[in-house]
Amino acid sequence: MTALEFDPRDVLEKYVALLNEPEGSVIRDVAELAHPKDAIKSVLQHCIRTAADGETQAFLRNSYIALANFQQMSDDEREAAKLLKEVGAPAPEGSKLFHQQARRITHIAQPLQSVLDRLKAEIAVLTQDLKSLPGAD
């Protein structure tokens, strides 16, 4: 399927709504996306090319990079991401909560590392893509 098979406005609206969800975490399952990543990328690229003002273009560029947060995940990776979200932001180092958080996430380090490696690689690719679009730094 190509982006042309989707209503671009629908693609953009659903993607932006997903990004604005308060419960969203950094690592997310690609299954949360209402449309294929390629369709979203294509719509965002078109919008970036045609955006009139810098603020809109910056928002679109950030949204484009945020696509990397959506990864195909195994069950173990999905569970690890869920636990990481439950644990929340790291507490101050040395605090009791910090040590509790560390104990809770120790066993999920491997699955998380796999997803984070893919996420970092995709950010690099998406960043390179953006360099070919108008408004590149």
Buried (B, 14 or more C-beta within 10 A) or exposed (E): EEBEEBEBEEBBEBBEEBBEEEEBEEBBBEEEBBBBBEBBBBBBBBBBEEBEEEEEBEBBBEBBBBBBBBBEBEEBBBEBBBBBBEBEEEBEEEEEEEEEBEEEBEEBEEBBEBBBEBBEEBBEEBBEBBEEBEEEE
